Amino acid sequence: MALIGYARVSSVGQNLDVQLDKLQHCDKIFQEKVSSLSSKRSRLQACLEYVREGDTLIVTRLDRLARSTLHLCQIAEELQRKQVDLQVIDQNIDTSDATGRLLFNMLGAIGQFETEIRAERQMDGILKAKARGVHFGRERKLSDEQVIELKRRRENGDLIKHLMADYDISKATLYRYLSQE
């Protein structure tokens, strides 16, 4: 019956110290710095493979563990299949009893709802900005006149590598300009 901790932050610039401090009572801690949206959460996978019947997986918050309600349910199902309990420190959840399991499922659903609402607001903001004429993305490297000249030079046999150097653009950008109508 081991206590296994899992700590994650979303980016390299963030710090694991607060989570690690809360998990210091654990027998073993898996930690990583990777976005929850990333499919390459190797330390989480290693953690889930490591836990055994009777162990308890401990995290500081639910959002450190899963990227969606579906993912959270998948993890919960795997833990249940392996007969591993889950404790979430900050939200005071312990799935070793019925009340903890109910709270776990409710908070997971609320967390997913918040994520979806935030995404909707972000999309609304983007659409409003576009309606005001805000341009997203990188500025075009070449003017319309330069694109015409670039196409003319390529038709006349100029090498791709020379065009890339002359216009200071990558091969992908060059081909993008050449394919424009």
C-alpha positions as CSV (number, residue, x, y, z in Angstrom):
1,M,0.0,0.0,0.0
2,A,2.2,2.8,-1.3
3,L,1.3,6.5,-1.7
4,I,2.2,7.5,-5.3
5,G,2.3,11.2,-6.2
6,Y,1.9,12.8,-9.6
7,A,2.8,16.5,-10.2
8,R,2.6,18.4,-13.5
9,V,3.0,21.9,-14.7
10,S,2.1,23.1,-18.2
11,S,5.3,24.8,-19.3
12,V,9.0,24.8,-18.7
13,G,8.8,28.3,-17.1
14,Q,6.4,27.1,-14.4
15,N,7.6,25.5,-11.2
16,L,6.7,22.2,-9.5
17,D,7.8,23.2,-6.0
18,V,4.3,23.9,-4.6
19,Q,3.0,20.6,-5.8
20,L,6.1,18.7,-4.7
21,D,5.8,20.3,-1.2
22,K,2.2,19.0,-0.9
23,L,3.3,15.5,-2.1
24,Q,6.4,15.2,0.1
25,H,4.7,12.4,2.2
26,C,4.4,10.2,-0.9
27,D,6.6,7.1,-1.2
28,K,7.3,7.9,-4.9
29,I,6.5,10.9,-7.1
30,F,6.2,11.1,-10.8
31,Q,6.6,14.6,-12.2
32,E,6.6,16.3,-15.6
33,K,6.5,19.7,-17.3
34,V,4.2,19.3,-20.3
35,S,0.8,20.7,-21.4
36,S,-2.3,18.7,-20.5
37,L,-3.2,18.8,-24.1
38,S,-0.1,17.0,-25.1
39,S,-0.5,13.4,-25.9
40,K,3.0,12.7,-24.7
41,R,2.6,12.7,-21.0
42,S,5.1,9.9,-20.5
43,R,5.4,10.3,-16.7
44,L,1.7,10.1,-16.2
45,Q,1.7,6.9,-18.3
46,A,4.6,5.6,-16.2
47,C,2.7,6.5,-13.0
48,L,-0.5,4.7,-14.1
49,E,1.5,1.6,-15.1
50,Y,3.5,1.7,-11.8
51,V,0.5,1.8,-9.3
52,R,-0.6,-1.5,-7.9
53,E,-3.7,-2.8,-6.0
54,G,-4.0,-1.1,-2.7
55,D,-1.9,1.9,-3.7
56,T,-3.2,5.4,-3.5
57,L,-2.5,7.9,-6.3
58,I,-2.2,11.5,-5.0
59,V,-2.4,14.7,-6.9
60,T,-2.8,18.3,-5.8
61,R,-5.7,19.2,-8.1
62,L,-7.8,17.3,-10.7
63,D,-6.6,19.5,-13.6
64,R,-3.0,18.3,-12.9
65,L,-4.2,14.8,-13.7
66,A,-6.5,14.9,-16.8
67,R,-7.1,17.1,-19.8
68,S,-10.9,16.5,-20.0
69,T,-13.8,14.9,-18.2
70,L,-13.5,11.9,-20.6
71,H,-9.7,11.6,-19.9
72,L,-10.4,11.9,-16.2
73,C,-13.1,9.1,-16.4
74,Q,-10.6,6.9,-18.3
75,I,-8.0,7.4,-15.7
76,A,-10.6,6.8,-12.9
77,E,-11.7,3.6,-14.7
78,E,-8.1,2.4,-14.9
79,L,-7.5,3.1,-11.3
80,Q,-10.7,1.4,-10.3
81,R,-9.8,-1.7,-12.4
82,K,-6.4,-1.8,-10.7
83,Q,-8.0,-1.2,-7.3
84,V,-6.1,2.0,-6.7
85,D,-7.6,4.9,-4.8
86,L,-7.2,8.5,-5.8
87,Q,-6.7,11.4,-3.4
88,V,-6.9,15.1,-4.6
89,I,-5.4,17.3,-1.9
90,D,-6.7,20.7,-2.8
91,Q,-10.3,19.6,-3.5
92,N,-10.4,17.2,-0.5
93,I,-11.4,14.2,-2.7
94,D,-10.7,10.6,-1.6
95,T,-12.2,7.9,-3.9
96,S,-11.8,5.2,-1.2
97,D,-15.4,6.0,-0.1
98,A,-18.8,6.7,-1.9
99,T,-18.8,10.4,-1.1
100,G,-15.4,10.9,-2.5
101,R,-16.3,9.1,-5.7
102,L,-19.4,11.3,-6.1
103,L,-17.4,14.5,-5.5
104,F,-14.7,13.3,-7.9
105,N,-17.2,12.8,-10.7
106,M,-19.0,16.1,-10.0
107,L,-15.9,18.2,-9.9
108,G,-14.6,16.5,-13.1
109,A,-17.8,17.5,-14.9
110,I,-17.7,21.0,-13.6
111,G,-14.0,21.3,-14.7
112,Q,-14.9,20.2,-18.2
113,F,-17.8,22.7,-18.3
114,E,-15.4,25.5,-17.3
115,T,-12.9,24.5,-20.0
116,E,-15.6,24.5,-22.7
117,I,-17.0,27.9,-21.5
118,R,-13.5,29.3,-21.6
119,A,-13.0,28.0,-25.2
120,E,-16.3,29.5,-26.3
121,R,-15.4,32.9,-24.8
122,Q,-12.0,32.7,-26.5
123,M,-13.6,31.9,-29.9
124,D,-16.1,34.8,-29.4
125,G,-13.2,37.2,-28.7
126,I,-11.4,36.0,-31.8
127,L,-14.5,36.5,-34.0
128,K,-15.1,40.0,-32.6
129,A,-11.5,40.9,-33.1
130,K,-11.6,39.7,-36.7
131,A,-14.9,41.7,-37.3
132,R,-13.0,44.8,-36.1
133,G,-10.3,44.0,-38.7
134,V,-7.6,42.6,-36.4
135,H,-5.3,40.4,-38.3
136,F,-4.0,37.2,-36.6
137,G,-0.8,35.5,-37.5
138,R,2.5,36.7,-38.8
139,E,2.7,39.6,-41.2
140,R,3.3,38.7,-44.8
141,K,7.0,38.7,-45.6
142,L,6.6,39.7,-49.3
143,S,4.4,42.4,-50.9
144,D,2.1,41.6,-53.8
145,E,4.7,43.1,-56.2
146,Q,7.5,40.9,-54.7
147,V,5.3,37.8,-55.1
148,I,4.7,38.6,-58.8
149,E,8.5,39.1,-59.3
150,L,9.2,35.9,-57.4
151,K,6.8,33.9,-59.6
152,R,8.3,35.5,-62.8
153,R,11.9,34.6,-61.6
154,R,10.9,31.0,-60.9
155,E,9.2,30.7,-64.3
156,N,12.5,32.0,-65.8
157,G,14.4,29.1,-64.1
158,D,15.8,30.7,-61.0
159,L,16.8,28.0,-58.5
160,I,14.7,27.6,-55.3
161,K,17.7,28.0,-53.1
162,H,18.6,31.4,-54.8
163,L,15.1,32.7,-54.4
164,M,15.0,31.6,-50.7
165,A,18.3,33.5,-50.1
166,D,17.3,36.6,-52.2
167,Y,13.9,37.0,-50.4
168,D,15.1,35.7,-47.0
169,I,12.2,33.1,-46.8
170,S,12.0,29.4,-46.0
171,K,11.3,26.8,-48.7
172,A,7.8,26.2,-47.3
173,T,7.0,29.9,-47.5
174,L,8.5,30.1,-51.0
175,Y,6.3,27.3,-52.2
176,R,3.3,28.8,-50.5
177,Y,3.8,32.1,-52.4
178,L,4.4,30.2,-55.7
179,S,1.1,28.2,-55.2
180,Q,-1.0,31.4,-54.6
181,E,-3.4,32.3,-57.5
